[in-house]
Amino acid sequence: MGIPNAESLLTRAVLALSTGTGTLRSRMVDACTYSLTHAEPDAKEGDYLPEDMYQRLKLLVDRMTTEVTFADTAAAMNDEDAQQWATDLTQLAFEVARFDAEGQSR
């Protein structure tokens, strides 16, 4: 996945978490539905998200797909797990935003 694509998806997901309406769990569902489900490798040469960041992004999506739907998964989470997921997403988004195409921190 390219860095610009990852940055865009993560930014939209963080915005869904921070400015959306409803409970944290419903905003998590929105973040997944409208942003993170579109996280897939692209065929561009170079400009790739570092493997560790890509794996963390995949893990975030995997953590939201343990049940049949995102909503079912979010409903099954306790408050601490939901808050940790939101924190992990936000932290990754900030890290990706600081990362440039040459693998250097901005």
Secondary structure as UniProt FT lines:
FT   HELIX           3..19
FT   HELIX           24..34
FT   HELIX           36..38
FT   HELIX           51..63
FT   HELIX           70..76
FT   HELIX           79..98
FT   TURN            101..102
//
